[in-house]
Amino acid sequence: MRRELIISGEKINEQSLTQARAMSPGMGAAVCFVGMVRGTENGSPIAGLEYEAFKPMAEHQFHLIFDQAQSRWPLESVRLVHRLGRVPVGEASLWMEVVAPRREQAFAACQFVVSEMKRLVPIWKKPFTLA
Amino acid sequence: MLHPAVQVRVHFYSFFRDLAGQAEVSETVAPGACLEDLLQQIFSRLPNLAPLRKSALTAVGVHYQNGDYILKEGDEVSLFPPVQGG
């Protein structure tokens, strides 16, 4: 399985990531998930979320999750980008894509990776407002 | 035979760092001490963190570890709140 993992402060460029998609003829499904920063946190308006990671451990945990996904579904690729630092409302904090032969596999694997990330990958966020 | 004490480094992340008032601290524990022993030591020294003990996650290096993990000289321990990626 091909895997790409980027954890960085760079703005996520969805167009460029989509253009870079590679699928072999046996693959029938590419499921893409984009996590966006909402404009409220616990009912209060915010300007964005600031993300922090324990990066070496986050990378390691992501790869363990990818290993599990690979063992459960016949995936051709997983690509995941997580942004760090200040992410304004309306911008993406997470982008991921799973390529598999069939849609059920791709949807299930995508959901699995995101759910496991929220349980295991040491990334935290805190809201910020504009003064 | 007298065994030397074990020195480890403890890193705090997210709001645990704010409550600890520092990003990291060096701690010395007795030979054979486990992670739980270290946590007791830290929570008594840094009482601001103590109320969060039940929700705290612990890792050594890049691996999650439970309280019964036996500490080794030079271990890099991390202490942090539940994760919130995405």
Backbone of each chain as ProteinMPNN parsed JSONL, in Angstrom:
{"seq_chain_A": "MRRELIISGEKINEQSLTQARAMSPGMGAAVCFVGMVRGTENGSPIAGLEYEAFKPMAEHQFHLIFDQAQSRWPLESVRLVHRLGRVPVGEASLWMEVVAPRREQAFAACQFVVSEMKRLVPIWKKPFTLA", "coords_chain_A": {"N_chain_A": [[0.851, -1.196, 0.0], [0.548, 2.162, -0.875], [1.591, 5.001, 0.894], [1.147, 8.271, 2.142], [2.082, 10.817, 4.267], [1.627, 13.862, 5.775], [2.387, 16.226, 8.148], [2.062, 19.374, 8.965], [2.633, 22.957, 9.089], [1.744, 24.143, 6.825], [-0.708, 25.545, 4.617], [-3.467, 23.587, 3.539], [-3.611, 22.31, 0.335], [-6.078, 21.521, -1.495], [-6.701, 21.18, -4.199], [-4.282, 20.657, -5.463], [-3.587, 18.289, -4.182], [-5.644, 16.612, -5.019], [-5.174, 16.582, -7.743], [-2.861, 15.128, -7.788], [-3.604, 12.563, -7.446], [-3.3, 9.043, -7.808], [-4.321, 6.175, -9.441], [-4.571, 2.729, -9.996], [-5.737, 0.534, -12.701], [-7.345, -1.444, -11.508], [-8.602, -0.286, -9.393], [-11.553, 1.022, -7.992], [-12.58, 2.988, -6.365], [-12.21, 6.095, -4.814], [-12.089, 7.636, -1.864], [-12.499, 10.659, -0.299], [-11.838, 12.716, 2.47], [-12.452, 15.74, 4.086], [-11.645, 17.703, 6.748], [-13.0, 20.52, 8.212], [-12.552, 23.715, 9.796], [-14.883, 24.744, 12.094], [-17.105, 27.546, 12.759], [-17.844, 27.961, 15.38], [-17.272, 27.131, 18.809], [-18.192, 25.103, 21.332], [-20.571, 26.541, 21.34], [-19.802, 29.2, 21.221], [-18.636, 31.945, 19.212], [-15.712, 31.633, 17.175], [-12.424, 32.476, 15.872], [-10.798, 30.648, 14.796], [-8.935, 27.528, 14.971], [-6.165, 26.447, 16.877], [-3.65, 24.224, 16.239], [-1.658, 21.695, 17.727], [1.024, 19.382, 17.842], [2.562, 16.373, 19.038], [4.935, 15.599, 17.301], [6.775, 13.415, 16.371], [5.65, 11.183, 17.661], [3.033, 11.363, 16.763], [3.363, 10.859, 14.016], [4.305, 8.237, 14.13], [2.097, 6.928, 15.328], [0.133, 7.395, 13.393], [1.174, 5.806, 11.334], [0.946, 3.274, 12.465], [-1.808, 3.067, 12.526], [-2.35, 3.166, 9.786], [-1.128, 0.754, 9.112], [-2.886, -1.055, 10.29], [-5.229, -0.491, 8.858], [-4.417, -1.291, 6.348], [-4.165, -4.015, 6.766], [-6.774, -4.751, 7.042], [-8.307, -3.99, 4.825], [-8.179, -4.135, 1.218], [-6.312, -1.953, 0.306], [-5.086, 0.443, -2.018], [-3.833, 2.865, -1.66], [-3.173, 5.313, 0.906], [-3.519, 8.607, 1.724], [-2.674, 11.328, 3.737], [-3.072, 14.481, 5.206], [-2.335, 16.632, 7.792], [-2.901, 19.684, 9.254], [-0.98, 22.022, 11.167], [-0.645, 24.544, 13.765], [-2.157, 27.842, 13.53], [-5.372, 27.652, 12.261], [-7.675, 29.171, 10.312], [-11.262, 29.734, 10.599], [-13.292, 27.909, 8.366], [-11.259, 26.95, 6.831], [-9.295, 24.044, 5.874], [-8.354, 21.566, 8.194], [-7.691, 18.993, 8.106], [-7.0, 16.584, 5.646], [-7.775, 13.775, 3.817], [-7.35, 10.765, 1.896], [-8.478, 7.727, 0.568], [-7.78, 4.964, -1.432], [-9.292, 2.26, -2.999], [-10.38, -1.0, -4.197], [-13.207, -1.161, -4.144], [-16.162, 0.77, -3.226], [-17.255, 0.344, -0.648], [-15.127, -0.611, 0.822], [-13.34, 1.528, 0.697], [-14.789, 3.637, 1.914], [-15.157, 2.533, 4.497], [-12.511, 2.19, 5.368], [-11.59, 4.818, 5.352], [-13.224, 6.035, 7.289], [-12.392, 4.508, 9.472], [-9.661, 5.231, 9.746], [-9.862, 7.986, 10.377], [-11.373, 7.872, 12.751], [-9.682, 6.382, 14.439], [-7.5, 8.065, 14.484], [-8.559, 10.176, 15.984], [-8.634, 9.012, 18.415], [-6.064, 8.166, 19.06], [-3.856, 9.613, 17.979], [-1.445, 11.957, 18.884], [-2.44, 14.919, 18.771], [-3.553, 18.178, 19.358], [-6.04, 20.739, 19.895], [-6.879, 24.191, 20.195], [-9.227, 26.804, 20.603], [-9.081, 30.037, 19.018], [-9.602, 33.582, 19.15], [-10.194, 36.683, 17.436], [-8.764, 39.685, 18.463]], "CA_chain_A": [[0.0, 0.0, 0.0], [1.292, 3.418, -0.898], [1.111, 5.912, 1.952], [1.757, 9.604, 2.23], [1.661, 11.477, 5.505], [2.224, 15.188, 5.967], [1.899, 16.976, 9.307], [2.846, 20.603, 8.827], [1.93, 24.225, 9.248], [1.361, 24.662, 5.51], [-2.121, 25.485, 4.249], [-3.756, 22.39, 2.741], [-3.979, 22.643, -1.038], [-6.907, 20.383, -1.926], [-6.642, 21.018, -5.653], [-3.016, 20.013, -5.797], [-3.641, 16.91, -3.685], [-6.543, 15.863, -5.892], [-4.507, 16.398, -9.041], [-1.769, 14.155, -7.631], [-4.162, 11.224, -7.206], [-2.877, 7.983, -8.735], [-5.118, 4.954, -9.242], [-4.344, 1.71, -11.02], [-7.019, 0.159, -13.331], [-8.166, -2.297, -10.644], [-9.187, 0.49, -8.286], [-12.819, 1.63, -8.397], [-13.1, 3.972, -5.404], [-11.338, 7.018, -4.081], [-12.895, 8.391, -0.897], [-11.724, 11.777, 0.228], [-12.481, 13.393, 3.595], [-11.83, 17.009, 4.452], [-12.124, 18.258, 8.007], [-12.928, 21.98, 8.169], [-12.716, 24.381, 11.091], [-16.199, 25.372, 12.254], [-17.068, 28.908, 13.289], [-18.187, 28.03, 16.8], [-16.717, 26.104, 19.693], [-19.051, 25.074, 22.529], [-21.599, 27.562, 21.222], [-19.257, 30.562, 21.129], [-17.938, 32.17, 17.943], [-14.238, 31.639, 17.23], [-11.774, 32.848, 14.616], [-10.138, 29.463, 14.254], [-8.372, 26.583, 15.933], [-4.709, 26.319, 16.825], [-3.308, 22.809, 16.406], [-0.323, 21.358, 18.226], [1.248, 17.93, 17.796], [3.807, 15.721, 19.433], [5.04, 15.134, 15.915], [7.326, 12.06, 16.145], [4.683, 10.169, 18.092], [1.875, 11.455, 15.857], [3.717, 10.144, 12.779], [4.361, 6.81, 14.446], [0.741, 6.43, 15.553], [-0.546, 7.358, 12.094], [1.624, 4.647, 10.562], [0.338, 2.08, 13.064], [-3.207, 3.048, 12.061], [-2.302, 2.772, 8.366], [-0.833, -0.69, 9.089], [-4.133, -1.772, 10.598], [-6.146, -0.317, 7.716], [-3.878, -2.128, 5.263], [-4.423, -5.435, 7.057], [-8.22, -5.018, 7.035], [-8.908, -3.742, 3.517], [-7.173, -4.203, 0.133], [-6.146, -0.564, -0.122], [-3.923, 0.755, -2.87], [-3.107, 4.005, -1.091], [-3.748, 6.225, 1.902], [-2.781, 9.886, 1.808], [-3.267, 12.123, 4.819], [-2.393, 15.734, 5.536], [-2.895, 17.311, 8.961], [-2.283, 21.005, 9.413], [-0.682, 22.491, 12.524], [-0.647, 26.001, 13.908], [-3.476, 28.48, 13.48], [-6.184, 27.376, 11.071], [-8.871, 30.016, 10.405], [-12.579, 29.155, 10.307], [-13.559, 27.718, 6.94], [-10.128, 26.284, 6.161], [-9.164, 22.623, 6.199], [-7.311, 21.137, 9.133], [-7.374, 17.594, 7.793], [-7.383, 16.089, 4.322], [-7.302, 12.411, 3.606], [-7.897, 10.042, 0.748], [-8.236, 6.284, 0.542], [-8.081, 4.347, -2.727], [-9.533, 0.824, -2.833], [-11.12, -1.537, -5.352], [-14.654, -0.939, -4.051], [-16.501, 1.919, -2.38], [-17.465, -0.055, 0.75], [-13.798, -0.713, 1.442], [-12.739, 2.866, 0.808], [-15.513, 4.383, 2.957], [-14.881, 1.935, 5.806], [-11.121, 2.462, 5.743], [-11.484, 6.254, 5.623], [-13.848, 6.228, 8.608], [-11.528, 3.859, 10.462], [-8.444, 6.03, 9.967], [-10.218, 9.229, 11.077], [-11.787, 7.536, 14.117], [-8.502, 5.982, 15.205], [-6.709, 9.283, 14.688], [-9.144, 10.958, 17.081], [-8.432, 8.253, 19.653], [-4.675, 7.784, 19.344], [-2.76, 10.453, 17.466], [-1.289, 13.096, 19.796], [-2.642, 16.251, 18.203], [-4.532, 18.886, 20.189], [-6.454, 22.013, 19.313], [-7.54, 25.14, 21.097], [-9.802, 27.889, 19.804], [-8.593, 31.401, 19.195], [-10.495, 34.632, 18.655], [-9.454, 37.875, 17.025], [-8.981, 40.757, 19.457]], "C_chain_A": [[0.881, 1.239, 0.0], [0.731, 4.326, 0.202], [1.886, 7.215, 1.916], [1.2, 10.266, 3.473], [2.397, 12.801, 5.631], [1.564, 15.835, 7.179], [2.699, 18.267, 9.316], [1.981, 21.839, 9.0], [1.467, 24.826, 7.933], [-0.142, 24.543, 5.292], [-2.359, 24.281, 3.337], [-4.278, 22.803, 1.363], [-4.741, 21.457, -1.637], [-6.773, 20.11, -3.421], [-5.382, 20.26, -6.056], [-3.007, 18.55, -5.345], [-4.522, 16.05, -4.59], [-5.891, 15.583, -7.245], [-3.43, 15.319, -8.966], [-2.284, 12.731, -7.426], [-3.668, 10.247, -8.275], [-3.68, 6.733, -8.41], [-4.818, 3.972, -10.363], [-5.703, 1.232, -11.554], [-7.917, -0.711, -12.457], [-8.884, -1.557, -9.536], [-10.453, 1.21, -8.752], [-13.315, 2.714, -7.468], [-11.981, 4.807, -4.806], [-12.249, 7.821, -3.169], [-12.009, 9.434, -0.263], [-12.511, 12.421, 1.369], [-11.71, 14.669, 3.901], [-12.46, 17.499, 5.744], [-11.903, 19.761, 8.015], [-13.115, 22.561, 9.57], [-14.065, 25.106, 11.112], [-16.066, 26.731, 12.944], [-17.46, 29.051, 14.741], [-17.522, 26.885, 17.55], [-17.511, 26.183, 20.999], [-20.047, 26.242, 22.526], [-21.095, 28.988, 21.099], [-18.521, 30.745, 19.81], [-16.42, 32.197, 18.132], [-13.697, 32.094, 15.883], [-11.081, 31.649, 13.986], [-9.667, 28.556, 15.364], [-6.861, 26.529, 15.758], [-4.343, 24.876, 17.167], [-1.857, 22.654, 16.817], [-0.173, 19.843, 18.154], [2.533, 17.562, 18.512], [4.188, 14.926, 18.181], [5.647, 13.738, 15.739], [6.342, 10.964, 16.545], [3.453, 10.177, 17.189], [2.166, 10.684, 14.565], [3.728, 8.639, 13.017], [2.954, 6.226, 14.597], [-0.058, 6.387, 14.246], [-0.118, 6.111, 11.313], [1.099, 3.338, 11.141], [-1.114, 1.933, 12.608], [-3.266, 2.629, 10.588], [-2.027, 1.268, 8.248], [-2.107, -1.497, 9.316], [-5.113, -1.689, 9.441], [-5.714, -1.229, 6.569], [-4.186, -3.607, 5.5], [-5.913, -5.767, 6.962], [-8.875, -4.855, 5.671], [-7.815, -3.759, 2.438], [-6.909, -2.825, -0.475], [-4.936, -0.415, -1.039], [-3.125, 1.913, -2.278], [-3.907, 4.696, 0.005], [-2.875, 7.468, 1.88], [-3.467, 10.735, 2.863], [-2.399, 13.351, 5.097], [-3.082, 16.34, 6.75], [-2.146, 18.611, 9.155], [-2.052, 21.322, 10.884], [-0.676, 24.012, 12.557], [-2.06, 26.544, 13.794], [-4.184, 28.204, 12.16], [-7.469, 28.184, 11.193], [-10.155, 29.24, 10.099], [-12.763, 29.055, 8.793], [-12.41, 27.092, 6.18], [-9.996, 24.85, 6.666], [-8.038, 22.388, 7.201], [-6.848, 19.725, 8.81], [-7.852, 17.268, 6.386], [-6.911, 14.653, 4.23], [-8.022, 11.738, 2.466], [-7.51, 8.576, 0.855], [-8.634, 5.769, -0.835], [-8.172, 2.833, -2.536], [-10.289, 0.314, -4.057], [-12.6, -1.16, -5.319], [-14.985, 0.134, -3.029], [-16.677, 1.535, -0.914], [-16.137, -0.094, 1.504], [-13.201, 0.673, 1.679], [-13.438, 3.697, 1.885], [-15.15, 3.858, 4.346], [-13.464, 2.281, 6.267], [-10.937, 3.934, 6.098], [-12.052, 6.56, 7.015], [-12.966, 5.667, 9.713], [-10.311, 4.74, 10.778], [-8.777, 7.302, 10.747], [-10.594, 8.932, 12.535], [-10.591, 7.164, 14.986], [-7.578, 7.17, 15.457], [-7.229, 10.05, 15.897], [-8.979, 10.27, 18.43], [-6.955, 8.172, 20.045], [-3.585, 8.785, 18.953], [-2.635, 11.727, 18.314], [-1.245, 14.448, 19.079], [-3.733, 16.896, 19.051], [-4.887, 20.2, 19.515], [-7.024, 22.895, 20.402], [-8.038, 26.311, 20.264], [-9.088, 29.203, 20.034], [-9.612, 32.37, 18.602], [-9.634, 35.812, 18.234], [-9.795, 39.005, 17.979], [-9.726, 41.914, 18.819]], "O_chain_A": [[1.832, 1.346, 0.774], [-0.482, 4.392, 0.397], [3.096, 7.25, 1.694], [-0.01, 10.273, 3.7], [3.626, 12.854, 5.597], [0.342, 15.975, 7.234], [3.887, 18.259, 9.638], [0.754, 21.76, 9.05], [0.865, 25.899, 7.919], [-0.771, 23.576, 5.72], [-1.543, 23.991, 2.462], [-5.253, 23.544, 1.247], [-4.154, 20.531, -2.198], [-6.738, 18.958, -3.854], [-5.42, 19.346, -6.88], [-2.482, 17.681, -6.042], [-4.188, 14.903, -4.889], [-6.036, 14.5, -7.813], [-3.124, 14.672, -9.968], [-1.496, 11.802, -7.251], [-3.62, 10.565, -9.464], [-3.72, 6.285, -7.264], [-4.813, 4.339, -11.537], [-6.727, 1.497, -10.925], [-9.134, -0.716, -12.645], [-9.69, -2.146, -8.816], [-10.445, 1.913, -9.762], [-14.358, 3.314, -7.728], [-10.956, 4.293, -4.358], [-13.082, 8.595, -3.638], [-10.924, 9.142, 0.241], [-13.714, 12.646, 1.245], [-10.481, 14.674, 3.964], [-13.675, 17.687, 5.818], [-10.778, 20.234, 7.848], [-13.765, 21.953, 10.421], [-14.346, 25.957, 10.269], [-15.073, 27.024, 13.61], [-17.413, 30.154, 15.286], [-17.252, 25.821, 16.993], [-17.5, 27.207, 21.682], [-20.324, 26.845, 23.562], [-21.893, 29.902, 20.892], [-17.859, 29.824, 19.333], [-15.916, 32.72, 19.125], [-14.412, 32.099, 14.881], [-10.81, 31.639, 12.786], [-9.955, 28.778, 16.54], [-6.347, 26.56, 14.639], [-4.679, 24.373, 18.239], [-0.965, 23.357, 16.344], [-1.135, 19.109, 18.38], [3.473, 18.355, 18.577], [3.823, 13.761, 18.021], [5.073, 12.932, 15.008], [6.213, 9.949, 15.86], [2.896, 9.123, 16.883], [1.312, 9.943, 14.078], [3.222, 7.866, 12.203], [2.658, 5.16, 14.058], [-0.832, 5.458, 14.017], [-0.951, 5.44, 10.704], [0.834, 2.394, 10.397], [-1.586, 0.828, 12.34], [-4.122, 1.838, 10.194], [-2.608, 0.588, 7.402], [-2.369, -2.484, 8.63], [-5.751, -2.678, 9.081], [-6.544, -1.854, 5.908], [-4.436, -4.357, 4.556], [-6.278, -6.934, 6.818], [-9.882, -5.502, 5.383], [-6.66, -3.435, 2.718], [-7.246, -2.571, -1.632], [-3.907, -1.063, -0.852], [-1.898, 1.947, -2.377], [-5.137, 4.665, 0.025], [-1.652, 7.39, 2.0], [-4.693, 10.848, 2.881], [-1.175, 13.267, 5.206], [-4.297, 16.539, 6.732], [-0.916, 18.637, 9.211], [-2.843, 20.93, 11.742], [-0.698, 24.676, 11.521], [-3.036, 25.809, 13.942], [-3.658, 28.488, 11.084], [-8.278, 27.919, 12.083], [-10.124, 28.213, 9.421], [-12.438, 29.977, 8.046], [-12.559, 26.74, 5.01], [-10.507, 24.492, 7.727], [-6.938, 22.927, 7.077], [-5.753, 19.314, 9.193], [-8.96, 17.629, 5.989], [-5.756, 14.356, 4.539], [-9.148, 12.091, 2.116], [-6.375, 8.232, 1.186], [-9.704, 6.104, -1.343], [-7.265, 2.205, -1.99], [-10.782, 1.106, -4.86], [-13.185, -0.868, -6.363], [-14.22, 0.388, -2.098], [-16.298, 2.3, -0.027], [-16.039, 0.328, 2.656], [-12.628, 0.944, 2.734], [-12.782, 4.376, 2.674], [-14.869, 4.636, 5.258], [-13.254, 2.625, 7.43], [-10.212, 4.262, 7.036], [-11.427, 7.26, 7.811], [-12.813, 6.283, 10.768], [-9.981, 4.96, 11.944], [-8.055, 7.661, 11.677], [-10.183, 9.654, 13.444], [-10.502, 7.585, 16.14], [-6.951, 7.267, 16.511], [-6.452, 10.517, 16.73], [-9.169, 10.895, 19.473], [-6.632, 8.116, 21.232], [-2.507, 8.791, 19.547], [-3.596, 12.484, 18.449], [-0.186, 15.022, 18.824], [-4.713, 16.247, 19.417], [-4.142, 20.709, 18.677], [-7.575, 22.417, 21.394], [-7.363, 26.758, 19.337], [-8.554, 29.452, 21.115], [-10.37, 32.034, 17.692], [-8.475, 35.919, 18.636], [-10.965, 39.256, 18.27], [-10.006, 42.911, 19.485]]}, "seq_chain_B": "MLHPAVQVRVHFYSFFRDLAGQAEVSETVAPGACLEDLLQQIFSRLPNLAPLRKSALTAVGVHYQNGDYILKEGDEVSLFPPVQGG", "coords_chain_B": {"N_chain_B": [[24.597, -4.938, 46.438], [24.587, -1.605, 45.352], [22.165, -0.02, 43.488], [22.128, 2.489, 40.98], [20.117, 5.491, 40.928], [17.344, 6.123, 38.686], [17.199, 8.227, 35.947], [14.893, 10.226, 34.237], [13.239, 11.985, 31.566], [10.543, 14.203, 31.446], [7.951, 15.198, 29.383], [5.552, 17.716, 28.728], [2.417, 18.268, 27.158], [0.104, 20.294, 25.223], [-2.58, 21.721, 27.118], [-1.633, 20.692, 29.454], [0.981, 21.426, 29.62], [0.754, 24.15, 30.139], [-0.487, 24.077, 32.64], [1.46, 22.768, 34.1], [3.391, 24.63, 34.005], [5.728, 24.505, 32.662], [7.575, 23.076, 29.917], [8.971, 20.731, 30.041], [10.544, 18.436, 32.335], [13.096, 17.157, 34.476], [13.261, 14.066, 36.133], [13.981, 11.994, 38.92], [13.914, 8.629, 39.738], [13.464, 5.694, 41.788], [15.424, 2.694, 41.31], [13.81, 0.231, 39.345], [11.381, 1.435, 39.516], [8.055, 2.154, 38.385], [5.992, 3.537, 35.722], [3.68, 4.512, 36.934], [4.593, 5.103, 39.498], [6.239, 7.248, 38.902], [4.329, 9.06, 37.957], [2.854, 9.575, 40.264], [4.759, 10.932, 41.707], [5.115, 13.184, 40.084], [2.53, 14.337, 40.069], [2.267, 15.009, 42.725], [4.223, 16.889, 43.002], [3.483, 18.788, 41.144], [0.767, 20.111, 41.669], [-1.29, 21.357, 40.234], [-1.781, 19.771, 38.078], [-2.838, 17.497, 39.098], [-5.742, 17.101, 39.349], [-6.341, 16.203, 36.819], [-5.5, 13.705, 36.488], [-6.854, 11.259, 35.977], [-7.646, 11.434, 33.341], [-5.316, 11.684, 31.996], [-2.939, 10.858, 29.454], [-0.241, 8.634, 28.761], [3.051, 8.262, 27.485], [6.025, 6.59, 26.387], [8.826, 7.473, 24.724], [7.722, 7.059, 21.478], [5.585, 5.496, 21.989], [2.511, 4.49, 23.449], [2.171, 3.854, 26.932], [1.366, 1.866, 29.802], [0.68, 2.242, 33.367], [2.224, 0.289, 34.615], [4.614, 0.04, 33.337], [8.088, -0.395, 33.473], [10.468, 1.912, 34.29], [13.314, 3.098, 32.473], [16.75, 4.149, 32.462], [17.189, 7.321, 31.071], [14.794, 7.374, 29.69], [12.287, 8.96, 27.71], [9.582, 10.461, 28.684], [6.174, 11.171, 28.061], [3.437, 13.251, 28.836], [0.086, 13.872, 28.574], [-3.125, 15.417, 27.654], [-6.326, 13.931, 26.621], [-6.431, 13.202, 23.115], [-7.065, 15.297, 20.196], [-7.232, 15.42, 17.405], [-7.868, 16.445, 13.931]], "CA_chain_B": [[25.083, -3.961, 45.455], [23.724, -0.425, 45.303], [21.814, 0.353, 42.109], [21.952, 3.938, 40.856], [18.769, 5.966, 40.633], [17.024, 6.216, 37.254], [16.803, 9.58, 35.535], [14.065, 10.287, 33.031], [12.786, 13.332, 31.209], [9.082, 14.198, 31.261], [7.489, 16.289, 28.509], [4.129, 18.026, 28.859], [1.854, 18.81, 25.915], [-1.194, 20.97, 25.238], [-2.781, 22.528, 28.327], [-0.852, 20.128, 30.554], [2.199, 22.235, 29.684], [0.388, 25.399, 30.813], [-0.733, 23.795, 34.059], [2.736, 22.397, 34.724], [4.234, 25.821, 34.023], [6.985, 24.194, 31.972], [7.385, 22.106, 28.841], [9.586, 19.46, 30.401], [11.187, 18.407, 33.636], [13.863, 15.937, 34.751], [12.839, 13.414, 37.365], [14.775, 10.848, 39.347], [13.096, 7.622, 40.438], [14.236, 4.567, 42.317], [15.546, 1.568, 40.367], [12.635, -0.643, 39.342], [10.141, 2.22, 39.593], [7.229, 2.073, 37.182], [5.426, 4.807, 35.263], [2.726, 4.959, 37.941], [5.381, 5.737, 40.575], [6.667, 8.555, 38.392], [3.16, 9.941, 37.897], [2.56, 10.003, 41.641], [5.802, 11.916, 42.024], [4.84, 14.412, 39.319], [1.275, 14.953, 40.496], [2.417, 15.621, 44.051], [5.064, 18.069, 42.846], [2.767, 19.764, 40.316], [-0.629, 19.859, 42.062], [-2.248, 21.856, 39.227], [-2.074, 18.681, 37.145], [-3.416, 16.35, 39.813], [-7.152, 16.81, 39.041], [-6.478, 15.64, 35.474], [-4.783, 12.444, 36.492], [-7.618, 10.154, 35.38], [-7.746, 11.559, 31.881], [-3.975, 11.849, 31.41], [-2.369, 9.775, 28.65], [1.206, 8.58, 28.965], [3.837, 7.574, 26.456], [7.48, 6.585, 26.515], [9.215, 7.572, 23.318], [6.534, 7.292, 20.637], [4.638, 4.421, 22.281], [1.697, 4.579, 24.67], [2.537, 2.875, 27.955], [0.528, 1.846, 31.003], [1.355, 2.562, 34.617], [3.134, -0.758, 35.09], [5.867, 0.077, 32.564], [9.269, -0.156, 34.304], [11.26, 2.991, 33.694], [14.734, 2.858, 32.224], [17.574, 5.353, 32.415], [17.122, 8.084, 29.822], [13.475, 7.342, 29.035], [11.608, 10.227, 27.421], [8.178, 10.219, 29.024], [5.27, 12.268, 27.697], [2.195, 13.29, 29.611], [-0.771, 14.799, 27.828], [-4.568, 15.197, 27.761], [-6.894, 13.195, 25.469], [-6.051, 13.819, 21.834], [-8.192, 16.01, 19.55], [-6.884, 15.739, 16.016], [-8.913, 16.563, 12.916]], "C_chain_B": [[24.077, -2.804, 45.351], [23.444, -0.042, 43.845], [21.616, 1.866, 42.031], [20.496, 4.285, 40.559], [18.598, 6.107, 39.122], [16.561, 7.633, 36.944], [16.011, 9.531, 34.247], [13.683, 11.741, 32.773], [11.283, 13.251, 30.933], [8.679, 15.425, 30.456], [5.979, 16.468, 28.689], [3.63, 18.649, 27.553], [0.49, 19.442, 26.163], [-1.366, 21.723, 26.563], [-2.123, 21.917, 29.561], [0.437, 20.942, 30.743], [1.908, 23.54, 30.425], [0.201, 25.166, 32.309], [0.555, 23.429, 34.799], [3.655, 23.616, 34.85], [5.585, 25.608, 33.361], [6.715, 23.121, 30.92], [7.961, 20.745, 29.194], [10.299, 19.572, 31.732], [11.99, 17.109, 33.756], [13.405, 15.371, 36.081], [13.767, 12.243, 37.662], [13.861, 9.901, 40.118], [13.995, 6.481, 40.898], [14.353, 3.472, 41.257], [14.336, 0.646, 40.485], [11.319, 0.106, 39.426], [9.373, 2.112, 38.275], [6.658, 3.463, 36.866], [4.45, 5.372, 36.29], [3.442, 5.652, 39.103], [5.802, 7.148, 40.147], [5.497, 9.54, 38.379], [2.787, 10.449, 39.287], [3.515, 11.11, 42.066], [5.484, 13.258, 41.353], [3.587, 15.111, 39.839], [1.381, 15.547, 41.901], [3.289, 16.878, 43.958], [4.349, 19.172, 42.07], [1.261, 19.607, 40.558], [-1.66, 20.381, 41.074], [-2.669, 20.749, 38.267], [-2.888, 17.56, 37.792], [-4.88, 16.075, 39.475], [-7.352, 16.129, 37.681], [-5.865, 14.252, 35.368], [-5.532, 11.323, 35.756], [-7.661, 10.228, 33.86], [-6.382, 11.624, 31.205], [-3.56, 10.608, 30.618], [-0.856, 9.818, 28.808], [1.872, 7.79, 27.849], [5.294, 7.584, 26.867], [8.019, 6.494, 25.098], [7.977, 7.882, 22.501], [5.452, 6.24, 20.876], [3.822, 4.731, 23.534], [2.161, 3.511, 25.65], [1.581, 2.993, 29.13], [1.37, 2.118, 32.24], [2.35, 1.531, 35.079], [4.433, -0.835, 34.289], [7.037, 0.413, 33.5], [10.197, 0.84, 33.605], [12.729, 2.598, 33.559], [15.47, 4.196, 32.165], [17.438, 6.031, 31.048], [15.779, 8.045, 29.122], [12.925, 8.757, 28.85], [10.112, 9.962, 27.602], [7.352, 11.427, 28.581], [3.957, 12.12, 28.443], [1.285, 14.322, 28.933], [-2.26, 14.466, 27.995], [-5.07, 14.367, 26.576], [-6.666, 13.94, 24.168], [-7.288, 14.358, 21.117], [-7.918, 16.334, 18.088], [-8.097, 15.874, 15.112], [-9.648, 17.874, 12.974]], "O_chain_B": [[22.868, -3.023, 45.272], [24.364, 0.225, 43.073], [21.004, 2.458, 42.919], [19.747, 3.476, 40.012], [19.575, 6.199, 38.379], [15.658, 8.166, 37.588], [16.408, 8.876, 33.283], [13.792, 12.6, 33.648], [10.817, 12.33, 30.262], [9.025, 16.553, 30.808], [5.232, 15.495, 28.789], [4.324, 19.45, 26.927], [-0.178, 19.168, 27.16], [-0.405, 22.299, 27.075], [-2.062, 22.562, 30.608], [0.918, 21.122, 31.862], [2.714, 23.987, 31.241], [0.666, 25.949, 33.136], [0.716, 23.745, 35.978], [4.567, 23.642, 35.676], [6.483, 26.441, 33.487], [5.752, 22.361, 31.021], [7.489, 19.721, 28.701], [10.615, 20.668, 32.195], [11.603, 16.082, 33.198], [13.188, 16.111, 37.041], [14.27, 11.587, 36.749], [13.135, 10.311, 41.024], [15.132, 6.337, 40.448], [13.477, 3.339, 40.402], [13.894, 0.321, 41.588], [10.253, -0.509, 39.409], [9.963, 1.995, 37.2], [6.819, 4.416, 37.628], [4.4, 6.585, 36.492], [2.962, 6.657, 39.628], [5.729, 8.102, 40.923], [5.652, 10.706, 38.743], [2.445, 11.62, 39.458], [3.121, 12.089, 42.7], [5.574, 14.318, 41.972], [3.58, 16.327, 40.027], [0.659, 16.488, 42.229], [3.119, 17.816, 44.737], [4.584, 20.356, 42.312], [0.561, 19.026, 39.729], [-2.795, 19.904, 41.065], [-3.768, 20.778, 37.713], [-3.542, 16.776, 37.105], [-5.246, 14.91, 39.322], [-8.406, 15.548, 37.424], [-5.734, 13.701, 34.274], [-4.933, 10.543, 35.015], [-7.706, 9.203, 33.181], [-6.297, 11.621, 29.977], [-3.789, 9.474, 31.039], [-0.263, 10.885, 28.966], [1.339, 6.801, 27.346], [5.745, 8.466, 27.597], [7.709, 5.557, 24.362], [7.261, 8.843, 22.783], [4.522, 6.1, 20.081], [4.362, 5.174, 24.547], [2.502, 2.398, 25.25], [1.055, 4.068, 29.42], [2.596, 2.211, 32.175], [3.243, 1.851, 35.863], [5.266, -1.702, 34.552], [6.977, 1.398, 34.236], [10.64, 0.62, 32.478], [13.296, 1.887, 34.388], [14.881, 5.233, 31.858], [17.56, 5.386, 30.007], [15.635, 8.632, 28.049], [13.077, 9.624, 29.711], [9.474, 9.319, 26.769], [7.791, 12.569, 28.716], [3.446, 11.018, 28.646], [1.661, 15.479, 28.746], [-2.611, 13.368, 28.426], [-4.32, 14.126, 25.631], [-6.705, 15.17, 24.131], [-8.411, 13.935, 21.391], [-8.318, 17.386, 17.59], [-9.206, 15.475, 15.47], [-10.556, 18.108, 12.176]]}, "name": "protein", "num_of_chains": 2, "seq": "MRRELIISGEKINEQSLTQARAMSPGMGAAVCFVGMVRGTENGSPIAGLEYEAFKPMAEHQFHLIFDQAQSRWPLESVRLVHRLGRVPVGEASLWMEVVAPRREQAFAACQFVVSEMKRLVPIWKKPFTLAMLHPAVQVRVHFYSFFRDLAGQAEVSETVAPGACLEDLLQQIFSRLPNLAPLRKSALTAVGVHYQNGDYILKEGDEVSLFPPVQGG"}
